[in-house]
Structure formats: C-alpha cells, structure tokens
Amino acid sequence: MQEACRVNAYIVRAARCTATLDAGYQLAALGLGHDLGVPLSVSSTPVGSACRG
C-alpha cells in the first residue's frame, strides 16, 4: 500500500510540474512574462529539467 501511495504522489507531482511548465510556456508565447515581472523564455528551460528534484 505504501508503494502505491509513493507512486501516486510521484504522478501528482509530475502532473503539477508539467501543468506549471505548460502555463509558463503559454505565457512566454503570449509575451506576458515580462509584464508579470517574470523573465520567461520558451527556450530557456528544457522540458523536465525544472521538475527534477
């Protein structure tokens, strides 16, 4: 049971991270990153590298 909980927690973290990256890429594509005070760049972070930890 604990193993299933760990796997579920991993999946939830991965999904959240992916959603966050997707939102960031969408903001960058719209050019809104700088308006929000966040230096977003579509090519600045390879997919997945910001989610590892």
ModelCIF file with pLDDT and N, C-alpha, C, O atoms, coordinates in Angstrom:
data_MODEL
#
_entry.id   MODEL 
#
_entity.id                         1 
_entity.type                       polymer 
_entity.pdbx_number_of_molecules   1 
#
_entity_poly.entity_id                      1 
_entity_poly.type                           'polypeptide(L)' 
_entity_poly.nstd_linkage                   no 
_entity_poly.nstd_monomer                   no 
_entity_poly.pdbx_seq_one_letter_code       MQEACRVNAYIVRAARCTATLDAGYQLAALGLGHDLGVPLSVSSTPVGSACRG 
_entity_poly.pdbx_seq_one_letter_code_can   MQEACRVNAYIVRAARCTATLDAGYQLAALGLGHDLGVPLSVSSTPVGSACRG 
_entity_poly.pdbx_strand_id                 A 
#
loop_
_entity_poly_seq.entity_id 
_entity_poly_seq.num 
_entity_poly_seq.mon_id 
_entity_poly_seq.hetero 
1 1  MET n 
1 2  GLN n 
1 3  GLU n 
1 4  ALA n 
1 5  CYS n 
1 6  ARG n 
1 7  VAL n 
1 8  ASN n 
1 9  ALA n 
1 10 TYR n 
1 11 ILE n 
1 12 VAL n 
1 13 ARG n 
1 14 ALA n 
1 15 ALA n 
1 16 ARG n 
1 17 CYS n 
1 18 THR n 
1 19 ALA n 
1 20 THR n 
1 21 LEU n 
1 22 ASP n 
1 23 ALA n 
1 24 GLY n 
1 25 TYR n 
1 26 GLN n 
1 27 LEU n 
1 28 ALA n 
1 29 ALA n 
1 30 LEU n 
1 31 GLY n 
1 32 LEU n 
1 33 GLY n 
1 34 HIS n 
1 35 ASP n 
1 36 LEU n 
1 37 GLY n 
1 38 VAL n 
1 39 PRO n 
1 40 LEU n 
1 41 SER n 
1 42 VAL n 
1 43 SER n 
1 44 SER n 
1 45 THR n 
1 46 PRO n 
1 47 VAL n 
1 48 GLY n 
1 49 SER n 
1 50 ALA n 
1 51 CYS n 
1 52 ARG n 
1 53 GLY n 
#
_struct_asym.id          A 
_struct_asym.entity_id   1 
#
loop_
_ma_qa_metric.id 
_ma_qa_metric.mode 
_ma_qa_metric.name 
_ma_qa_metric.software_group_id 
_ma_qa_metric.type 
1 global pLDDT . pLDDT 
2 local  pLDDT . pLDDT 
#
_ma_qa_metric_global.metric_id      1 
_ma_qa_metric_global.metric_value   74.75 
_ma_qa_metric_global.model_id       1 
_ma_qa_metric_global.ordinal_id     1 
#
loop_
_ma_qa_metric_local.label_asym_id 
_ma_qa_metric_local.label_comp_id 
_ma_qa_metric_local.label_seq_id 
_ma_qa_metric_local.metric_id 
_ma_qa_metric_local.metric_value 
_ma_qa_metric_local.model_id 
_ma_qa_metric_local.ordinal_id 
A MET 1  2 76.00 1 1  
A GLN 2  2 86.00 1 2  
A GLU 3  2 89.00 1 3  
A ALA 4  2 88.00 1 4  
A CYS 5  2 90.00 1 5  
A ARG 6  2 90.00 1 6  
A VAL 7  2 91.00 1 7  
A ASN 8  2 93.00 1 8  
A ALA 9  2 92.00 1 9  
A TYR 10 2 93.00 1 10 
A ILE 11 2 93.00 1 11 
A VAL 12 2 93.00 1 12 
A ARG 13 2 93.00 1 13 
A ALA 14 2 93.00 1 14 
A ALA 15 2 94.00 1 15 
A ARG 16 2 93.00 1 16 
A CYS 17 2 93.00 1 17 
A THR 18 2 92.00 1 18 
A ALA 19 2 92.00 1 19 
A THR 20 2 90.00 1 20 
A LEU 21 2 88.00 1 21 
A ASP 22 2 90.00 1 22 
A ALA 23 2 88.00 1 23 
A GLY 24 2 83.00 1 24 
A TYR 25 2 85.00 1 25 
A GLN 26 2 86.00 1 26 
A LEU 27 2 82.00 1 27 
A ALA 28 2 81.00 1 28 
A ALA 29 2 83.00 1 29 
A LEU 30 2 83.00 1 30 
A GLY 31 2 78.00 1 31 
A LEU 32 2 72.00 1 32 
A GLY 33 2 61.00 1 33 
A HIS 34 2 62.00 1 34 
A ASP 35 2 60.00 1 35 
A LEU 36 2 58.00 1 36 
A GLY 37 2 61.00 1 37 
A VAL 38 2 57.00 1 38 
A PRO 39 2 57.00 1 39 
A LEU 40 2 51.00 1 40 
A SER 41 2 55.00 1 41 
A VAL 42 2 49.00 1 42 
A SER 43 2 50.00 1 43 
A SER 44 2 50.00 1 44 
A THR 45 2 50.00 1 45 
A PRO 46 2 49.00 1 46 
A VAL 47 2 49.00 1 47 
A GLY 48 2 50.00 1 48 
A SER 49 2 53.00 1 49 
A ALA 50 2 53.00 1 50 
A CYS 51 2 61.00 1 51 
A ARG 52 2 60.00 1 52 
A GLY 53 2 53.00 1 53 
#
loop_
_atom_site.group_PDB 
_atom_site.id 
_atom_site.type_symbol 
_atom_site.label_atom_id 
_atom_site.label_alt_id 
_atom_site.label_comp_id 
_atom_site.label_asym_id 
_atom_site.label_entity_id 
_atom_site.label_seq_id 
_atom_site.pdbx_PDB_ins_code 
_atom_site.Cartn_x 
_atom_site.Cartn_y 
_atom_site.Cartn_z 
_atom_site.occupancy 
_atom_site.B_iso_or_equiv 
_atom_site.pdbx_formal_charge 
_atom_site.auth_seq_id 
_atom_site.auth_comp_id 
_atom_site.auth_asym_id 
_atom_site.auth_atom_id 
_atom_site.pdbx_PDB_model_num 
ATOM 1   N N  . MET A 1 1  ? 0.824  -1.208 0.000   1.00 76.00 ? 1  MET A N  1 
ATOM 2   C CA . MET A 1 1  ? 0.000  0.000  0.000   1.00 76.00 ? 1  MET A CA 1 
ATOM 3   C C  . MET A 1 1  ? 0.865  1.268  0.000   1.00 76.00 ? 1  MET A C  1 
ATOM 4   O O  . MET A 1 1  ? 0.546  2.240  -0.686  1.00 76.00 ? 1  MET A O  1 
ATOM 5   N N  . GLN A 1 2  ? 1.954  1.253  0.769   1.00 86.00 ? 2  GLN A N  1 
ATOM 6   C CA . GLN A 1 2  ? 2.805  2.442  0.804   1.00 86.00 ? 2  GLN A CA 1 
ATOM 7   C C  . GLN A 1 2  ? 3.445  2.705  -0.553  1.00 86.00 ? 2  GLN A C  1 
ATOM 8   O O  . GLN A 1 2  ? 3.601  3.855  -0.964  1.00 86.00 ? 2  GLN A O  1 
ATOM 9   N N  . GLU A 1 3  ? 3.813  1.633  -1.241  1.00 89.00 ? 3  GLU A N  1 
ATOM 10  C CA . GLU A 1 3  ? 4.409  1.801  -2.570  1.00 89.00 ? 3  GLU A CA 1 
ATOM 11  C C  . GLU A 1 3  ? 3.419  2.463  -3.525  1.00 89.00 ? 3  GLU A C  1 
ATOM 12  O O  . GLU A 1 3  ? 3.803  3.321  -4.321  1.00 89.00 ? 3  GLU A O  1 
ATOM 13  N N  . ALA A 1 4  ? 2.158  2.072  -3.449  1.00 88.00 ? 4  ALA A N  1 
ATOM 14  C CA . ALA A 1 4  ? 1.130  2.677  -4.303  1.00 88.00 ? 4  ALA A CA 1 
ATOM 15  C C  . ALA A 1 4  ? 0.971  4.157  -3.976  1.00 88.00 ? 4  ALA A C  1 
ATOM 16  O O  . ALA A 1 4  ? 0.769  4.973  -4.875  1.00 88.00 ? 4  ALA A O  1 
ATOM 17  N N  . CYS A 1 5  ? 1.061  4.502  -2.711  1.00 90.00 ? 5  CYS A N  1 
ATOM 18  C CA . CYS A 1 5  ? 0.950  5.916  -2.317  1.00 90.00 ? 5  CYS A CA 1 
ATOM 19  C C  . CYS A 1 5  ? 2.130  6.724  -2.839  1.00 90.00 ? 5  CYS A C  1 
ATOM 20  O O  . CYS A 1 5  ? 1.973  7.869  -3.265  1.00 90.00 ? 5  CYS A O  1 
ATOM 21  N N  . ARG A 1 6  ? 3.324  6.112  -2.803  1.00 90.00 ? 6  ARG A N  1 
ATOM 22  C CA . ARG A 1 6  ? 4.503  6.820  -3.315  1.00 90.00 ? 6  ARG A CA 1 
ATOM 23  C C  . ARG A 1 6  ? 4.397  7.038  -4.820  1.00 90.00 ? 6  ARG A C  1 
ATOM 24  O O  . ARG A 1 6  ? 4.737  8.106  -5.328  1.00 90.00 ? 6  ARG A O  1 
ATOM 25  N N  . VAL A 1 7  ? 3.927  6.030  -5.517  1.00 91.00 ? 7  VAL A N  1 
ATOM 26  C CA . VAL A 1 7  ? 3.760  6.155  -6.965  1.00 91.00 ? 7  VAL A CA 1 
ATOM 27  C C  . VAL A 1 7  ? 2.716  7.213  -7.274  1.00 91.00 ? 7  VAL A C  1 
ATOM 28  O O  . VAL A 1 7  ? 2.912  8.030  -8.174  1.00 91.00 ? 7  VAL A O  1 
ATOM 29  N N  . ASN A 1 8  ? 1.610  7.211  -6.541  1.00 93.00 ? 8  ASN A N  1 
ATOM 30  C CA . ASN A 1 8  ? 0.562  8.201  -6.746  1.00 93.00 ? 8  ASN A CA 1 
ATOM 31  C C  . ASN A 1 8  ? 1.096  9.606  -6.480  1.00 93.00 ? 8  ASN A C  1 
ATOM 32  O O  . ASN A 1 8  ? 0.814  10.529 -7.244  1.00 93.00 ? 8  ASN A O  1 
ATOM 33  N N  . ALA A 1 9  ? 1.861  9.777  -5.411  1.00 92.00 ? 9  ALA A N  1 
ATOM 34  C CA . ALA A 1 9  ? 2.423  11.090 -5.090  1.00 92.00 ? 9  ALA A CA 1 
ATOM 35  C C  . ALA A 1 9  ? 3.370  11.556 -6.202  1.00 92.00 ? 9  ALA A C  1 
ATOM 36  O O  . ALA A 1 9  ? 3.382  12.733 -6.563  1.00 92.00 ? 9  ALA A O  1 
ATOM 37  N N  . TYR A 1 10 ? 4.160  10.625 -6.738  1.00 93.00 ? 10 TYR A N  1 
ATOM 38  C CA . TYR A 1 10 ? 5.066  10.957 -7.834  1.00 93.00 ? 10 TYR A CA 1 
ATOM 39  C C  . TYR A 1 10 ? 4.290  11.421 -9.055  1.00 93.00 ? 10 TYR A C  1 
ATOM 40  O O  . TYR A 1 10 ? 4.655  12.410 -9.690  1.00 93.00 ? 10 TYR A O  1 
ATOM 41  N N  . ILE A 1 11 ? 3.230  10.714 -9.380  1.00 93.00 ? 11 ILE A N  1 
ATOM 42  C CA . ILE A 1 11 ? 2.406  11.067 -10.541 1.00 93.00 ? 11 ILE A CA 1 
ATOM 43  C C  . ILE A 1 11 ? 1.773  12.445 -10.352 1.00 93.00 ? 11 ILE A C  1 
ATOM 44  O O  . ILE A 1 11 ? 1.738  13.245 -11.287 1.00 93.00 ? 11 ILE A O  1 
ATOM 45  N N  . VAL A 1 12 ? 1.277  12.723 -9.154  1.00 93.00 ? 12 VAL A N  1 
ATOM 46  C CA . VAL A 1 12 ? 0.663  14.027 -8.876  1.00 93.00 ? 12 VAL A CA 1 
ATOM 47  C C  . VAL A 1 12 ? 1.698  15.136 -9.009  1.00 93.00 ? 12 VAL A C  1 
ATOM 48  O O  . VAL A 1 12 ? 1.413  16.176 -9.603  1.00 93.00 ? 12 VAL A O  1 
ATOM 49  N N  . ARG A 1 13 ? 2.908  14.928 -8.460  1.00 93.00 ? 13 ARG A N  1 
ATOM 50  C CA . ARG A 1 13 ? 3.961  15.952 -8.578  1.00 93.00 ? 13 ARG A CA 1 
ATOM 51  C C  . ARG A 1 13 ? 4.340  16.183 -10.038 1.00 93.00 ? 13 ARG A C  1 
ATOM 52  O O  . ARG A 1 13 ? 4.520  17.324 -10.464 1.00 93.00 ? 13 ARG A O  1 
ATOM 53  N N  . ALA A 1 14 ? 4.459  15.106 -10.795 1.00 93.00 ? 14 ALA A N  1 
ATOM 54  C CA . ALA A 1 14 ? 4.821  15.239 -12.208 1.00 93.00 ? 14 ALA A CA 1 
ATOM 55  C C  . ALA A 1 14 ? 3.739  15.993 -12.977 1.00 93.00 ? 14 ALA A C  1 
ATOM 56  O O  . ALA A 1 14 ? 4.047  16.833 -13.823 1.00 93.00 ? 14 ALA A O  1 
ATOM 57  N N  . ALA A 1 15 ? 2.483  15.697 -12.688 1.00 94.00 ? 15 ALA A N  1 
ATOM 58  C CA . ALA A 1 15 ? 1.380  16.372 -13.373 1.00 94.00 ? 15 ALA A CA 1 
ATOM 59  C C  . ALA A 1 15 ? 1.360  17.861 -13.032 1.00 94.00 ? 15 ALA A C  1 
ATOM 60  O O  . ALA A 1 15 ? 1.144  18.700 -13.906 1.00 94.00 ? 15 ALA A O  1 
ATOM 61  N N  . ARG A 1 16 ? 1.584  18.182 -11.766 1.00 93.00 ? 16 ARG A N  1 
ATOM 62  C CA . ARG A 1 16 ? 1.606  19.597 -11.357 1.00 93.00 ? 16 ARG A CA 1 
ATOM 63  C C  . ARG A 1 16 ? 2.754  20.341 -12.020 1.00 93.00 ? 16 ARG A C  1 
ATOM 64  O O  . ARG A 1 16 ? 2.595  21.468 -12.489 1.00 93.00 ? 16 ARG A O  1 
ATOM 65  N N  . CYS A 1 17 ? 3.901  19.700 -12.052 1.00 93.00 ? 17 CYS A N  1 
ATOM 66  C CA . CYS A 1 17 ? 5.068  20.332 -12.656 1.00 93.00 ? 17 CYS A CA 1 
ATOM 67  C C  . CYS A 1 17 ? 4.842  20.557 -14.146 1.00 93.00 ? 17 CYS A C  1 
ATOM 68  O O  . CYS A 1 17 ? 5.167  21.621 -14.672 1.00 93.00 ? 17 CYS A O  1 
ATOM 69  N N  . THR A 1 18 ? 4.296  19.579 -14.812 1.00 92.00 ? 18 THR A N  1 
ATOM 70  C CA . THR A 1 18 ? 4.010  19.700 -16.238 1.00 92.00 ? 18 THR A CA 1 
ATOM 71  C C  . THR A 1 18 ? 3.018  20.826 -16.490 1.00 92.00 ? 18 THR A C  1 
ATOM 72  O O  . THR A 1 18 ? 3.183  21.603 -17.431 1.00 92.00 ? 18 THR A O  1 
ATOM 73  N N  . ALA A 1 19 ? 1.990  20.916 -15.658 1.00 92.00 ? 19 ALA A N  1 
ATOM 74  C CA . ALA A 1 19 ? 0.998  21.987 -15.817 1.00 92.00 ? 19 ALA A CA 1 
ATOM 75  C C  . ALA A 1 19 ? 1.639  23.353 -15.611 1.00 92.00 ? 19 ALA A C  1 
ATOM 76  O O  . ALA A 1 19 ? 1.321  24.307 -16.321 1.00 92.00 ? 19 ALA A O  1 
ATOM 77  N N  . THR A 1 20 ? 2.550  23.447 -14.631 1.00 90.00 ? 20 THR A N  1 
ATOM 78  C CA . THR A 1 20 ? 3.227  24.716 -14.366 1.00 90.00 ? 20 THR A CA 1 
ATOM 79  C C  . THR A 1 20 ? 4.101  25.111 -15.549 1.00 90.00 ? 20 THR A C  1 
ATOM 80  O O  . THR A 1 20 ? 4.093  26.265 -15.979 1.00 90.00 ? 20 THR A O  1 
ATOM 81  N N  . LEU A 1 21 ? 4.857  24.144 -16.074 1.00 88.00 ? 21 LEU A N  1 
ATOM 82  C CA . LEU A 1 21 ? 5.685  24.437 -17.242 1.00 88.00 ? 21 LEU A CA 1 
ATOM 83  C C  . LEU A 1 21 ? 4.843  24.823 -18.449 1.00 88.00 ? 21 LEU A C  1 
ATOM 84  O O  . LEU A 1 21 ? 5.178  25.762 -19.171 1.00 88.00 ? 21 LEU A O  1 
ATOM 85  N N  . ASP A 1 22 ? 3.763  24.108 -18.665 1.00 90.00 ? 22 ASP A N  1 
ATOM 86  C CA . ASP A 1 22 ? 2.870  24.432 -19.786 1.00 90.00 ? 22 ASP A CA 1 
ATOM 87  C C  . ASP A 1 22 ? 2.336  25.853 -19.661 1.00 90.00 ? 22 ASP A C  1 
ATOM 88  O O  . ASP A 1 22 ? 2.299  26.592 -20.645 1.00 90.00 ? 22 ASP A O  1 
ATOM 89  N N  . ALA A 1 23 ? 1.925  26.235 -18.464 1.00 88.00 ? 23 ALA A N  1 
ATOM 90  C CA . ALA A 1 23 ? 1.414  27.594 -18.250 1.00 88.00 ? 23 ALA A CA 1 
ATOM 91  C C  . ALA A 1 23 ? 2.509  28.621 -18.515 1.00 88.00 ? 23 ALA A C  1 
ATOM 92  O O  . ALA A 1 23 ? 2.252  29.662 -19.118 1.00 88.00 ? 23 ALA A O  1 
ATOM 93  N N  . GLY A 1 24 ? 3.714  28.337 -18.073 1.00 83.00 ? 24 GLY A N  1 
ATOM 94  C CA . GLY A 1 24 ? 4.835  29.246 -18.312 1.00 83.00 ? 24 GLY A CA 1 
ATOM 95  C C  . GLY A 1 24 ? 5.131  29.406 -19.795 1.00 83.00 ? 24 GLY A C  1 
ATOM 96  O O  . GLY A 1 24 ? 5.361  30.516 -20.274 1.00 83.00 ? 24 GLY A O  1 
ATOM 97  N N  . TYR A 1 25 ? 5.124  28.296 -20.517 1.00 85.00 ? 25 TYR A N  1 
ATOM 98  C CA . TYR A 1 25 ? 5.358  28.365 -21.958 1.00 85.00 ? 25 TYR A CA 1 
ATOM 99  C C  . TYR A 1 25 ? 4.251  29.138 -22.661 1.00 85.00 ? 25 TYR A C  1 
ATOM 100 O O  . TYR A 1 25 ? 4.518  29.875 -23.610 1.00 85.00 ? 25 TYR A O  1 
ATOM 101 N N  . GLN A 1 26 ? 3.024  28.979 -22.211 1.00 86.00 ? 26 GLN A N  1 
ATOM 102 C CA . GLN A 1 26 ? 1.916  29.720 -22.815 1.00 86.00 ? 26 GLN A CA 1 
ATOM 103 C C  . GLN A 1 26 ? 2.064  31.216 -22.544 1.00 86.00 ? 26 GLN A C  1 
ATOM 104 O O  . GLN A 1 26 ? 1.838  32.033 -23.437 1.00 86.00 ? 26 GLN A O  1 
ATOM 105 N N  . LEU A 1 27 ? 2.439  31.575 -21.329 1.00 82.00 ? 27 LEU A N  1 
ATOM 106 C CA . LEU A 1 27 ? 2.666  32.992 -21.013 1.00 82.00 ? 27 LEU A CA 1 
ATOM 107 C C  . LEU A 1 27 ? 3.804  33.551 -21.857 1.00 82.00 ? 27 LEU A C  1 
ATOM 108 O O  . LEU A 1 27 ? 3.712  34.662 -22.378 1.00 82.00 ? 27 LEU A O  1 
ATOM 109 N N  . ALA A 1 28 ? 4.869  32.781 -21.989 1.00 81.00 ? 28 ALA A N  1 
ATOM 110 C CA . ALA A 1 28 ? 6.006  33.243 -22.782 1.00 81.00 ? 28 ALA A CA 1 
ATOM 111 C C  . ALA A 1 28 ? 5.605  33.421 -24.241 1.00 81.00 ? 28 ALA A C  1 
ATOM 112 O O  . ALA A 1 28 ? 6.014  34.384 -24.888 1.00 81.00 ? 28 ALA A O  1 
ATOM 113 N N  . ALA A 1 29 ? 4.810  32.499 -24.753 1.00 83.00 ? 29 ALA A N  1 
ATOM 114 C CA . ALA A 1 29 ? 4.377  32.601 -26.147 1.00 83.00 ? 29 ALA A CA 1 
ATOM 115 C C  . ALA A 1 29 ? 3.523  33.837 -26.367 1.00 83.00 ? 29 ALA A C  1 
ATOM 116 O O  . ALA A 1 29 ? 3.531  34.422 -27.450 1.00 83.00 ? 29 ALA A O  1 
ATOM 117 N N  . LEU A 1 30 ? 2.792  34.231 -25.343 1.00 83.00 ? 30 LEU A N  1 
ATOM 118 C CA . LEU A 1 30 ? 1.961  35.429 -25.440 1.00 83.00 ? 30 LEU A CA 1 
ATOM 119 C C  . LEU A 1 30 ? 2.735  36.696 -25.124 1.00 83.00 ? 30 LEU A C  1 
ATOM 120 O O  . LEU A 1 30 ? 2.216  37.799 -25.299 1.00 83.00 ? 30 LEU A O  1 
ATOM 121 N N  . GLY A 1 31 ? 3.966  36.553 -24.663 1.00 78.00 ? 31 GLY A N  1 
ATOM 122 C CA . GLY A 1 31 ? 4.789  37.702 -24.310 1.00 78.00 ? 31 GLY A CA 1 
ATOM 123 C C  . GLY A 1 31 ? 4.405  38.332 -22.992 1.00 78.00 ? 31 GLY A C  1 
ATOM 124 O O  . GLY A 1 31 ? 4.680  39.511 -22.771 1.00 78.00 ? 31 GLY A O  1 
ATOM 125 N N  . LEU A 1 32 ? 3.767  37.565 -22.102 1.00 72.00 ? 32 LEU A N  1 
ATOM 126 C CA . LEU A 1 32 ? 3.286  38.136 -20.842 1.00 72.00 ? 32 LEU A CA 1 
ATOM 127 C C  . LEU A 1 32 ? 4.263  37.981 -19.689 1.00 72.00 ? 32 LEU A C  1 
ATOM 128 O O  . LEU A 1 32 ? 4.036  38.555 -18.623 1.00 72.00 ? 32 LEU A O  1 
ATOM 129 N N  . GLY A 1 33 ? 5.327  37.237 -19.861 1.00 61.00 ? 33 GLY A N  1 
ATOM 130 C CA . GLY A 1 33 ? 6.262  37.000 -18.768 1.00 61.00 ? 33 GLY A CA 1 
ATOM 131 C C  . GLY A 1 33 ? 6.853  38.278 -18.207 1.00 61.00 ? 33 GLY A C  1 
ATOM 132 O O  . GLY A 1 33 ? 6.903  38.458 -16.990 1.00 61.00 ? 33 GLY A O  1 
ATOM 133 N N  . HIS A 1 34 ? 7.298  39.160 -19.076 1.00 62.00 ? 34 HIS A N  1 
ATOM 134 C CA . HIS A 1 34 ? 7.934  40.392 -18.626 1.00 62.00 ? 34 HIS A CA 1 
ATOM 135 C C  . HIS A 1 34 ? 6.924  41.338 -17.973 1.00 62.00 ? 34 HIS A C  1 
ATOM 136 O O  . HIS A 1 34 ? 7.279  42.079 -17.057 1.00 62.00 ? 34 HIS A O  1 
ATOM 137 N N  . ASP A 1 35 ? 5.679  41.322 -18.429 1.00 60.00 ? 35 ASP A N  1 
ATOM 138 C CA . ASP A 1 35 ? 4.651  42.154 -17.813 1.00 60.00 ? 35 ASP A CA 1 
ATOM 139 C C  . ASP A 1 35 ? 4.375  41.719 -16.372 1.00 60.00 ? 35 ASP A C  1 
ATOM 140 O O  . ASP A 1 35 ? 3.975  42.529 -15.536 1.00 60.00 ? 35 ASP A O  1 
ATOM 141 N N  . LEU A 1 36 ? 4.592  40.440 -16.093 1.00 58.00 ? 36 LEU A N  1 
ATOM 142 C CA . LEU A 1 36 ? 4.366  39.915 -14.747 1.00 58.00 ? 36 LEU A CA 1 
ATOM 143 C C  . LEU A 1 36 ? 5.622  39.973 -13.885 1.00 58.00 ? 36 LEU A C  1 
ATOM 144 O O  . LEU A 1 36 ? 5.606  39.555 -12.728 1.00 58.00 ? 36 LEU A O  1 
ATOM 145 N N  . GLY A 1 37 ? 6.714  40.492 -14.452 1.00 61.00 ? 37 GLY A N  1 
ATOM 146 C CA . GLY A 1 37 ? 7.955  40.564 -13.709 1.00 61.00 ? 37 GLY A CA 1 
ATOM 147 C C  . GLY A 1 37 ? 8.702  39.243 -13.665 1.00 61.00 ? 37 GLY A C  1 
ATOM 148 O O  . GLY A 1 37 ? 9.590  39.055 -12.834 1.00 61.00 ? 37 GLY A O  1 
ATOM 149 N N  . VAL A 1 38 ? 8.345  38.333 -14.553 1.00 57.00 ? 38 VAL A N  1 
ATOM 150 C CA . VAL A 1 38 ? 8.985  37.025 -14.595 1.00 57.00 ? 38 VAL A CA 1 
ATOM 151 C C  . VAL A 1 38 ? 9.664  36.880 -15.944 1.00 57.00 ? 38 VAL A C  1 
ATOM 152 O O  . VAL A 1 38 ? 9.003  36.952 -16.980 1.00 57.00 ? 38 VAL A O  1 
ATOM 153 N N  . PRO A 1 39 ? 10.973 36.678 -15.945 1.00 57.00 ? 39 PRO A N  1 
ATOM 154 C CA . PRO A 1 39 ? 11.667 36.543 -17.227 1.00 57.00 ? 39 PRO A CA 1 
ATOM 155 C C  . PRO A 1 39 ? 11.443 35.169 -17.837 1.00 57.00 ? 39 PRO A C  1 
ATOM 156 O O  . PRO A 1 39 ? 12.247 34.259 -17.633 1.00 57.00 ? 39 PRO A O  1 
ATOM 157 N N  . LEU A 1 40 ? 10.363 35.014 -18.580 1.00 51.00 ? 40 LEU A N  1 
ATOM 158 C CA . LEU A 1 40 ? 10.039 33.735 -19.198 1.00 51.00 ? 40 LEU A CA 1 
ATOM 159 C C  . LEU A 1 40 ? 10.586 33.687 -20.611 1.00 51.00 ? 40 LEU A C  1 
ATOM 160 O O  . LEU A 1 40 ? 10.545 34.673 -21.347 1.00 51.00 ? 40 LEU A O  1 
ATOM 161 N N  . SER A 1 41 ? 11.090 32.541 -20.970 1.00 55.00 ? 41 SER A N  1 
ATOM 162 C CA . SER A 1 41 ? 11.554 32.315 -22.330 1.00 55.00 ? 41 SER A CA 1 
ATOM 163 C C  . SER A 1 41 ? 11.179 30.901 -22.725 1.00 55.00 ? 41 SER A C  1 
ATOM 164 O O  . SER A 1 41 ? 11.424 29.957 -21.975 1.00 55.00 ? 41 SER A O  1 
ATOM 165 N N  . VAL A 1 42 ? 10.598 30.753 -23.875 1.00 49.00 ? 42 VAL A N  1 
ATOM 166 C CA . VAL A 1 42 ? 10.148 29.440 -24.321 1.00 49.00 ? 42 VAL A CA 1 
ATOM 167 C C  . VAL A 1 42 ? 11.327 28.476 -24.420 1.00 49.00 ? 42 VAL A C  1 
ATOM 168 O O  . VAL A 1 42 ? 11.160 27.281 -24.179 1.00 49.00 ? 42 VAL A O  1 
ATOM 169 N N  . SER A 1 43 ? 12.488 28.961 -24.763 1.00 50.00 ? 43 SER A N  1 
ATOM 170 C CA . SER A 1 43 ? 13.630 28.070 -24.952 1.00 50.00 ? 43 SER A CA 1 
ATOM 171 C C  . SER A 1 43 ? 14.585 28.062 -23.768 1.00 50.00 ? 43 SER A C  1 
ATOM 172 O O  . SER A 1 43 ? 15.630 27.417 -23.851 1.00 50.00 ? 43 SER A O  1 
ATOM 173 N N  . SER A 1 44 ? 14.278 28.751 -22.666 1.00 50.00 ? 44 SER A N  1 
ATOM 174 C CA . SER A 1 44 ? 15.245 28.872 -21.575 1.00 50.00 ? 44 SER A CA 1 
ATOM 175 C C  . SER A 1 44 ? 15.358 27.623 -20.719 1.00 50.00 ? 44 SER A C  1 
ATOM 176 O O  . SER A 1 44 ? 16.427 27.367 -20.165 1.00 50.00 ? 44 SER A O  1 
ATOM 177 N N  . THR A 1 45 ? 14.302 26.839 -20.590 1.00 50.00 ? 45 THR A N  1 
ATOM 178 C CA . THR A 1 45 ? 14.338 25.665 -19.733 1.00 50.00 ? 45 THR A CA 1 
ATOM 179 C C  . THR A 1 45 ? 13.885 24.448 -20.508 1.00 50.00 ? 45 THR A C  1 
ATOM 180 O O  . THR A 1 45 ? 12.746 24.389 -20.970 1.00 50.00 ? 45 THR A O  1 
ATOM 181 N N  . PRO A 1 46 ? 14.775 23.469 -20.654 1.00 49.00 ? 46 PRO A N  1 
ATOM 182 C CA . PRO A 1 46 ? 14.349 22.246 -21.331 1.00 49.00 ? 46 PRO A CA 1 
ATOM 183 C C  . PRO A 1 46 ? 13.238 21.560 -20.551 1.00 49.00 ? 46 PRO A C  1 
ATOM 184 O O  . PRO A 1 46 ? 13.242 21.570 -19.320 1.00 49.00 ? 46 PRO A O  1 
ATOM 185 N N  . VAL A 1 47 ? 12.307 20.978 -21.247 1.00 49.00 ? 47 VAL A N  1 
ATOM 186 C CA . VAL A 1 47 ? 11.179 20.320 -20.604 1.00 49.00 ? 47 VAL A CA 1 
ATOM 187 C C  . VAL A 1 47 ? 11.688 19.229 -19.687 1.00 49.00 ? 47 VAL A C  1 
ATOM 188 O O  . VAL A 1 47 ? 12.503 18.395 -20.082 1.00 49.00 ? 47 VAL A O  1 
ATOM 189 N N  . GLY A 1 48 ? 11.202 19.242 -18.464 1.00 50.00 ? 48 GLY A N  1 
ATOM 190 C CA . GLY A 1 48 ? 11.556 18.218 -17.492 1.00 50.00 ? 48 GLY A CA 1 
ATOM 191 C C  . GLY A 1 48 ? 12.660 18.628 -16.546 1.00 50.00 ? 48 GLY A C  1 
ATOM 192 O O  . GLY A 1 48 ? 12.679 18.163 -15.407 1.00 50.00 ? 48 GLY A O  1 
ATOM 193 N N  . SER A 1 49 ? 13.580 19.474 -16.965 1.00 53.00 ? 49 SER A N  1 
ATOM 194 C CA . SER A 1 49 ? 14.708 19.804 -16.093 1.00 53.00 ? 49 SER A CA 1 
ATOM 195 C C  . SER A 1 49 ? 14.273 20.611 -14.880 1.00 53.00 ? 49 SER A C  1 
ATOM 196 O O  . SER A 1 49 ? 14.880 20.486 -13.816 1.00 53.00 ? 49 SER A O  1 
ATOM 197 N N  . ALA A 1 50 ? 13.251 21.426 -15.007 1.00 53.00 ? 50 ALA A N  1 
ATOM 198 C CA . ALA A 1 50 ? 12.779 22.218 -13.882 1.00 53.00 ? 50 ALA A CA 1 
ATOM 199 C C  . ALA A 1 50 ? 11.972 21.371 -12.898 1.00 53.00 ? 50 ALA A C  1 
ATOM 200 O O  . ALA A 1 50 ? 11.728 21.797 -11.769 1.00 53.00 ? 50 ALA A O  1 
ATOM 201 N N  . CYS A 1 51 ? 11.565 20.195 -13.313 1.00 61.00 ? 51 CYS A N  1 
ATOM 202 C CA . CYS A 1 51 ? 10.724 19.354 -12.477 1.00 61.00 ? 51 CYS A CA 1 
ATOM 203 C C  . CYS A 1 51 ? 11.502 18.316 -11.683 1.00 61.00 ? 51 CYS A C  1 
ATOM 204 O O  . CYS A 1 51 ? 10.949 17.669 -10.794 1.00 61.00 ? 51 CYS A O  1 
ATOM 205 N N  . ARG A 1 52 ? 12.745 18.158 -11.991 1.00 60.00 ? 52 ARG A N  1 
ATOM 206 C CA . ARG A 1 52 ? 13.522 17.143 -11.282 1.00 60.00 ? 52 ARG A CA 1 
ATOM 207 C C  . ARG A 1 52 ? 13.883 17.643 -9.902  1.00 60.00 ? 52 ARG A C  1 
ATOM 208 O O  . ARG A 1 52 ? 14.128 18.832 -9.699  1.00 60.00 ? 52 ARG A O  1 
ATOM 209 N N  . GLY A 1 53 ? 13.913 16.743 -8.979  1.00 53.00 ? 53 GLY A N  1 
ATOM 210 C CA . GLY A 1 53 ? 14.321 17.214 -7.668  1.00 53.00 ? 53 GLY A CA 1 
ATOM 211 C C  . GLY A 1 53 ? 14.166 16.197 -6.659  1.00 53.00 ? 53 GLY A C  1 
ATOM 212 O O  . GLY A 1 53 ? 14.468 16.436 -5.490  1.00 53.00 ? 53 GLY A O  1 
#
